[in-house]
Amino acid sequence: MMKLTKLLPIAAILFATQTLANPYIGASYLYSDYQVKSDSLDLSDTNSGYNLYAGYAFNSLLSIEGGYADFVDTHKNFEHVYSNAWLASAKVSLPITIFDLYGRVGVGHFQNNVKDTNDLYYGVGAGVKIGPARVALEYTQYEAKVVENSYALSAEFHF
């Protein structure tokens, strides 16, 4: 009987975590700063792109996400400049009524003009939940070779 009373609080926490868990999908408009430096090319500018992602919220505090981002695809000074990435991250949120503040850290496989790399990225943002939908603004810093940072306006739908 003693073992059962010790397991009940743990079971209740696990059950509560699972009842709050939900998958979601989203899309973002990205506005990114980029810089291309190679032997034959040195330019920096801004460009818009998009991000498509799917996530899973374990509870109101912790989520994981994976997706694809197309940061830059333009022609500049007679050169084709591009950068895209497959991304995976963990997100920690602080819910405040229907609003939330969050931070994320992740790793991405970046493909670009200079060199394909696996690099870290991290960001902060704020969102508002409206029923099953959520809208967020985020700033993200990348350790990648071409894209330096981005501002994102995201919309997501929770199931």
Contacts in CASP RR format, 6 or more apart in sequence:
PFRMAT RR
TARGET T0000
AUTHOR 0000-0000-0000
METHOD contacts of the structure
MODEL  1
MMKLTKLLPIAAILFATQTLANPYIGASYLYSDYQVKSDSLDLSDTNSGY
NLYAGYAFNSLLSIEGGYADFVDTHKNFEHVYSNAWLASAKVSLPITIFD
LYGRVGVGHFQNNVKDTNDLYYGVGAGVKIGPARVALEYTQYEAKVVENS
YALSAEFHF
16 59 0 8 1.000
17 58 0 8 1.000
17 59 0 8 1.000
20 57 0 8 1.000
20 58 0 8 1.000
20 59 0 8 1.000
20 60 0 8 1.000
21 56 0 8 1.000
21 57 0 8 1.000
21 58 0 8 1.000
21 59 0 8 1.000
22 56 0 8 1.000
22 57 0 8 1.000
22 158 0 8 1.000
22 159 0 8 1.000
23 54 0 8 1.000
23 55 0 8 1.000
23 56 0 8 1.000
23 57 0 8 1.000
23 158 0 8 1.000
23 159 0 8 1.000
24 54 0 8 1.000
24 55 0 8 1.000
24 56 0 8 1.000
24 57 0 8 1.000
24 134 0 8 1.000
24 156 0 8 1.000
24 157 0 8 1.000
24 158 0 8 1.000
24 159 0 8 1.000
25 53 0 8 1.000
25 54 0 8 1.000
25 55 0 8 1.000
25 156 0 8 1.000
25 157 0 8 1.000
26 52 0 8 1.000
26 53 0 8 1.000
26 54 0 8 1.000
26 154 0 8 1.000
26 155 0 8 1.000
26 156 0 8 1.000
26 157 0 8 1.000
27 50 0 8 1.000
27 51 0 8 1.000
27 52 0 8 1.000
27 53 0 8 1.000
27 154 0 8 1.000
27 155 0 8 1.000
27 156 0 8 1.000
28 50 0 8 1.000
28 51 0 8 1.000
28 53 0 8 1.000
28 69 0 8 1.000
28 138 0 8 1.000
28 152 0 8 1.000
28 153 0 8 1.000
28 154 0 8 1.000
28 155 0 8 1.000
29 48 0 8 1.000
29 49 0 8 1.000
29 50 0 8 1.000
29 152 0 8 1.000
29 153 0 8 1.000
29 154 0 8 1.000
30 48 0 8 1.000
30 49 0 8 1.000
30 50 0 8 1.000
30 51 0 8 1.000
30 69 0 8 1.000
30 70 0 8 1.000
30 71 0 8 1.000
30 150 0 8 1.000
30 151 0 8 1.000
30 152 0 8 1.000
31 46 0 8 1.000
31 47 0 8 1.000
31 48 0 8 1.000
31 49 0 8 1.000
31 150 0 8 1.000
31 151 0 8 1.000
31 152 0 8 1.000
32 46 0 8 1.000
32 47 0 8 1.000
32 48 0 8 1.000
32 49 0 8 1.000
32 71 0 8 1.000
32 72 0 8 1.000
32 83 0 8 1.000
32 147 0 8 1.000
32 148 0 8 1.000
32 149 0 8 1.000
32 150 0 8 1.000
32 151 0 8 1.000
33 44 0 8 1.000
33 45 0 8 1.000
33 46 0 8 1.000
33 147 0 8 1.000
33 148 0 8 1.000
33 149 0 8 1.000
33 150 0 8 1.000
34 44 0 8 1.000
34 45 0 8 1.000
34 46 0 8 1.000
34 47 0 8 1.000
34 71 0 8 1.000
34 72 0 8 1.000
34 81 0 8 1.000
34 83 0 8 1.000
34 146 0 8 1.000
34 147 0 8 1.000
34 148 0 8 1.000
35 43 0 8 1.000
35 44 0 8 1.000
35 146 0 8 1.000
35 148 0 8 1.000
36 42 0 8 1.000
36 43 0 8 1.000
36 44 0 8 1.000
36 79 0 8 1.000
36 81 0 8 1.000
36 112 0 8 1.000
36 113 0 8 1.000
36 114 0 8 1.000
36 146 0 8 1.000
37 114 0 8 1.000
38 113 0 8 1.000
38 114 0 8 1.000
41 77 0 8 1.000
41 79 0 8 1.000
41 113 0 8 1.000
43 76 0 8 1.000
43 77 0 8 1.000
43 79 0 8 1.000
43 81 0 8 1.000
45 74 0 8 1.000
45 76 0 8 1.000
45 81 0 8 1.000
47 71 0 8 1.000
47 72 0 8 1.000
47 73 0 8 1.000
47 74 0 8 1.000
47 81 0 8 1.000
49 69 0 8 1.000
49 70 0 8 1.000
49 71 0 8 1.000
49 72 0 8 1.000
49 73 0 8 1.000
50 69 0 8 1.000
50 70 0 8 1.000
51 67 0 8 1.000
51 68 0 8 1.000
51 69 0 8 1.000
51 70 0 8 1.000
51 87 0 8 1.000
51 152 0 8 1.000
51 154 0 8 1.000
52 67 0 8 1.000
52 68 0 8 1.000
52 69 0 8 1.000
53 65 0 8 1.000
53 66 0 8 1.000
53 67 0 8 1.000
53 68 0 8 1.000
53 87 0 8 1.000
53 156 0 8 1.000
54 65 0 8 1.000
54 66 0 8 1.000
54 67 0 8 1.000
55 63 0 8 1.000
55 64 0 8 1.000
55 65 0 8 1.000
55 66 0 8 1.000
56 63 0 8 1.000
56 64 0 8 1.000
56 65 0 8 1.000
57 63 0 8 1.000
57 158 0 8 1.000
58 64 0 8 1.000
60 93 0 8 1.000
60 95 0 8 1.000
60 100 0 8 1.000
61 92 0 8 1.000
61 93 0 8 1.000
61 94 0 8 1.000
61 95 0 8 1.000
62 90 0 8 1.000
62 91 0 8 1.000
62 92 0 8 1.000
62 93 0 8 1.000
63 90 0 8 1.000
63 91 0 8 1.000
63 93 0 8 1.000
64 88 0 8 1.000
64 89 0 8 1.000
64 90 0 8 1.000
64 91 0 8 1.000
65 87 0 8 1.000
65 88 0 8 1.000
65 89 0 8 1.000
65 91 0 8 1.000
65 104 0 8 1.000
66 86 0 8 1.000
66 87 0 8 1.000
66 88 0 8 1.000
66 89 0 8 1.000
67 86 0 8 1.000
67 87 0 8 1.000
67 88 0 8 1.000
68 84 0 8 1.000
68 85 0 8 1.000
68 86 0 8 1.000
68 87 0 8 1.000
69 84 0 8 1.000
69 85 0 8 1.000
69 87 0 8 1.000
70 84 0 8 1.000
71 83 0 8 1.000
71 84 0 8 1.000
71 85 0 8 1.000
71 146 0 8 1.000
71 147 0 8 1.000
71 150 0 8 1.000
72 81 0 8 1.000
72 82 0 8 1.000
72 83 0 8 1.000
72 112 0 8 1.000
72 146 0 8 1.000
72 147 0 8 1.000
73 81 0 8 1.000
73 82 0 8 1.000
73 84 0 8 1.000
74 80 0 8 1.000
74 81 0 8 1.000
74 82 0 8 1.000
75 81 0 8 1.000
79 113 0 8 1.000
80 113 0 8 1.000
81 113 0 8 1.000
81 146 0 8 1.000
82 111 0 8 1.000
82 112 0 8 1.000
82 113 0 8 1.000
82 146 0 8 1.000
83 110 0 8 1.000
83 111 0 8 1.000
83 112 0 8 1.000
83 113 0 8 1.000
83 144 0 8 1.000
83 146 0 8 1.000
83 147 0 8 1.000
84 110 0 8 1.000
84 111 0 8 1.000
84 112 0 8 1.000
85 108 0 8 1.000
85 109 0 8 1.000
85 110 0 8 1.000
85 111 0 8 1.000
85 144 0 8 1.000
85 147 0 8 1.000
86 108 0 8 1.000
86 109 0 8 1.000
87 106 0 8 1.000
87 107 0 8 1.000
87 108 0 8 1.000
87 121 0 8 1.000
88 106 0 8 1.000
88 107 0 8 1.000
88 108 0 8 1.000
89 104 0 8 1.000
89 105 0 8 1.000
89 106 0 8 1.000
89 107 0 8 1.000
89 121 0 8 1.000
90 104 0 8 1.000
90 105 0 8 1.000
90 106 0 8 1.000
91 102 0 8 1.000
91 103 0 8 1.000
91 104 0 8 1.000
92 102 0 8 1.000
92 103 0 8 1.000
92 104 0 8 1.000
93 100 0 8 1.000
93 101 0 8 1.000
93 102 0 8 1.000
93 103 0 8 1.000
94 100 0 8 1.000
94 101 0 8 1.000
94 102 0 8 1.000
98 128 0 8 1.000
98 129 0 8 1.000
98 130 0 8 1.000
99 126 0 8 1.000
99 127 0 8 1.000
99 128 0 8 1.000
99 129 0 8 1.000
100 126 0 8 1.000
100 127 0 8 1.000
100 128 0 8 1.000
100 129 0 8 1.000
101 124 0 8 1.000
101 125 0 8 1.000
101 126 0 8 1.000
101 127 0 8 1.000
102 124 0 8 1.000
102 125 0 8 1.000
102 126 0 8 1.000
102 127 0 8 1.000
102 136 0 8 1.000
103 122 0 8 1.000
103 123 0 8 1.000
103 124 0 8 1.000
103 125 0 8 1.000
104 122 0 8 1.000
104 123 0 8 1.000
104 124 0 8 1.000
104 138 0 8 1.000
104 140 0 8 1.000
105 120 0 8 1.000
105 121 0 8 1.000
105 122 0 8 1.000
105 123 0 8 1.000
106 120 0 8 1.000
106 121 0 8 1.000
106 122 0 8 1.000
107 118 0 8 1.000
107 119 0 8 1.000
107 120 0 8 1.000
107 121 0 8 1.000
108 118 0 8 1.000
108 119 0 8 1.000
108 120 0 8 1.000
108 121 0 8 1.000
108 144 0 8 1.000
109 116 0 8 1.000
109 117 0 8 1.000
109 118 0 8 1.000
110 116 0 8 1.000
110 117 0 8 1.000
110 118 0 8 1.000
110 119 0 8 1.000
110 142 0 8 1.000
110 144 0 8 1.000
110 145 0 8 1.000
110 146 0 8 1.000
110 147 0 8 1.000
112 144 0 8 1.000
112 145 0 8 1.000
112 146 0 8 1.000
112 147 0 8 1.000
113 146 0 8 1.000
114 145 0 8 1.000
114 146 0 8 1.000
115 145 0 8 1.000
117 144 0 8 1.000
117 145 0 8 1.000
119 142 0 8 1.000
119 143 0 8 1.000
119 144 0 8 1.000
119 145 0 8 1.000
120 142 0 8 1.000
120 143 0 8 1.000
121 140 0 8 1.000
121 141 0 8 1.000
121 142 0 8 1.000
121 143 0 8 1.000
121 144 0 8 1.000
122 140 0 8 1.000
122 141 0 8 1.000
123 138 0 8 1.000
123 139 0 8 1.000
123 140 0 8 1.000
123 141 0 8 1.000
124 138 0 8 1.000
124 139 0 8 1.000
125 136 0 8 1.000
125 137 0 8 1.000
125 138 0 8 1.000
125 139 0 8 1.000
126 136 0 8 1.000
126 137 0 8 1.000
126 138 0 8 1.000
127 134 0 8 1.000
127 135 0 8 1.000
127 136 0 8 1.000
127 137 0 8 1.000
128 134 0 8 1.000
128 135 0 8 1.000
128 136 0 8 1.000
129 158 0 8 1.000
132 157 0 8 1.000
132 158 0 8 1.000
132 159 0 8 1.000
133 155 0 8 1.000
133 156 0 8 1.000
133 157 0 8 1.000
133 158 0 8 1.000
134 154 0 8 1.000
134 155 0 8 1.000
134 156 0 8 1.000
134 157 0 8 1.000
134 158 0 8 1.000
135 153 0 8 1.000
135 154 0 8 1.000
135 155 0 8 1.000
135 156 0 8 1.000
136 152 0 8 1.000
136 153 0 8 1.000
136 154 0 8 1.000
136 156 0 8 1.000
137 151 0 8 1.000
137 152 0 8 1.000
137 153 0 8 1.000
137 154 0 8 1.000
138 151 0 8 1.000
138 152 0 8 1.000
138 154 0 8 1.000
139 149 0 8 1.000
139 150 0 8 1.000
139 151 0 8 1.000
139 152 0 8 1.000
140 149 0 8 1.000
140 150 0 8 1.000
140 152 0 8 1.000
141 148 0 8 1.000
141 149 0 8 1.000
142 148 0 8 1.000
142 149 0 8 1.000
142 150 0 8 1.000
END
